[in-house]
Amino acid sequence: MKRVRYTKFTGDLASSFGLEDLMQALSDFLLDSGFNDPMSRFQEFDGDQTMENLREAIRQALDSGELFDDEAQEKYEALSEDQVEELIDQIIQKMQEQNFINAEMPEQGQGEQGNGNGEARFEVTDKGMDFLGYKALRELLGPLGKSNLGRHDTRHEAAGVETNGSSKLYEFGDTLNLDITATLSSVFAREGLATAIEGEEHAPLNIYHSDIHVHQSDYQSSCATVVLLDCSHSMILYGEDRFTPAKRVAMALSHLIRTQFPGDTLNLVLFHDTAEEIPVSQLSRVKVGPHYTNTREGLRMAQRILARQNKDMKQIVMITDGKPSALTLPDGRIYKNAFGLDPLVISETLEEVARCKRSDIMINTFMLASDFSLVQFVQQVSAMCRGKAYFTTPENLGNYLLMDFMSRRMKTIH
């Protein structure tokens, strides 16, 4: 009898761990926000996404012992310096082949700002960002237990395919999901059962418009969301990185909407001295800067985006830690005042909030600070737009935001 003997796979070290585990280990490096965290293993890097920095980040992840099992770790520690460099080359090649990163060779004559040494760079692909968003979503939802994720149920009913057992008279525009039983019952009730059964052999049944019934289904709404993300310099001040957790939450929310609420839309707007819309796929490159907080300009851009969306629900999710301190004047100049709540800046910002209310746009604010004056301002914003204000920390920002997002999806719409 022929026998087959199975032995343990002893391939190269580059295949002894999953690239997903490596991406998770490198997430702090890939999502760097410009905060020099002394406790981070990647704190000596300048945050630029250069290939040299990537190589060093991979080396530190390998040295940490978190990727290999005991046997593979022993083999890794026995490698020479040249063999380690070759292993890192193999890992980077695999990351490119599996579309987690794209390598960018330096362009000649472009005069790239801040990188005049011609270093090769890389960028995280959409697949890589989606994976990081998936991991962030799992981490954030883990403490919440099982969640009933799904489409946005409402108390309204409509003609559709998924029925709920009831029917309604057909109206123009309804999906013609015909309820045969209810339709014939209406005909028989009008013309009489005896006439329909015992009449002439080929006597037609007269079906009128008022007889037609269609099955009802639960009407499920769609929602357009704009995430307003504060990237002013205060997001990394005071010895705390508040921007990286906010980036993780934005990625997790993007993954949640894409996978569980396919009819929804999500746009991302950064606000600082001014405001700009960026794709979620570019979020890993965003860093804070020496900027003020132009909340009104962020709200303006969010309204322009939502005005293009034909959705039942429209909302703004604003993540910030500071007071409005900048304003775009009619002539295009930026008025700035970082000291206190400037009456001009506050009044113009609240006027923009009032415009959101008139457009039926809800604003939910997640404040990463707890100053008394800021609490009053945020509560006023929430009261004007029927939204909510959450005073949270970077550690529990994601739990609060995702719980709020999902709970409102499961409530009925009035």
Secondary structure by P-SEA (a helix, b strand, c coil): cbbbbbccccccccccccaaaaaaaaccccccccccccccccccccccccaaaaaaaaaaaaaccccccaaaaaaaaaccaaaaaaaaaaaaaaaaaaccbbbbcccccccccccccccbbbbbcaaaaaaaaaaaaaaaacccccccccccccccccccccccccccccccccccccaaaaaaaaaaaaaccccccccccccccccccccbbbbbcbbbbbbbbbbbcccccccccccccaaaaaaaaaaaaaaaaacccccbbbbbbbbccbbbbbccccccccccccbbbaaaaaaaaaaaaaaaccccbbbbbbbbccccccccccccbbbbbcccccaaaaaaaaaaaaaaaaacbbbbbbcccccaaaaaaaaaaaaaacbbbbbccccaaaaaaaaaaaaaaacccc
